[in-house]
Amino acid sequence: MSGFDLIAGKPHDLLLEYGYGSCDRVHGARAYETGNLVVVDVDEEGSGGICDMALRMGTITVTLARPLGDRLVLDSGTGLPVVRGVTPPRK
């Protein structure tokens, strides 16, 4: 996970920015919540075939049970904190 941001007017939603392989299929995002932290994950699946291995960046929204507040956001794959900030889309 490369970043997250809050979505204006939607206090339960987080916008997640993540990297994925050009041949991967993304099935959705999920979050595990406690009182102090939110662990986020993007569910993706590799094609299993020949691929160019290019890294793509994408965004996806995950809905929390309650607003984020001051809870820490962690990446489920690395266990590291996810920084706040999502790269604006290129025009």
ZILIN-V939106 format. One line per field, one symbol per residue. phi: phi as a letter, one per 40 degrees, with the letter a starting at -180 (. if undefined). Layout:
# ZILIN-V939106
phi->???
This chain:
# ZILIN-V939106
phi->.biaacbdgbccbbcbbabaccbcbcbibabbbbcbabbbabcbbccgbcacgccbbababbbccaddgbccbbcccbgccccchbccccb
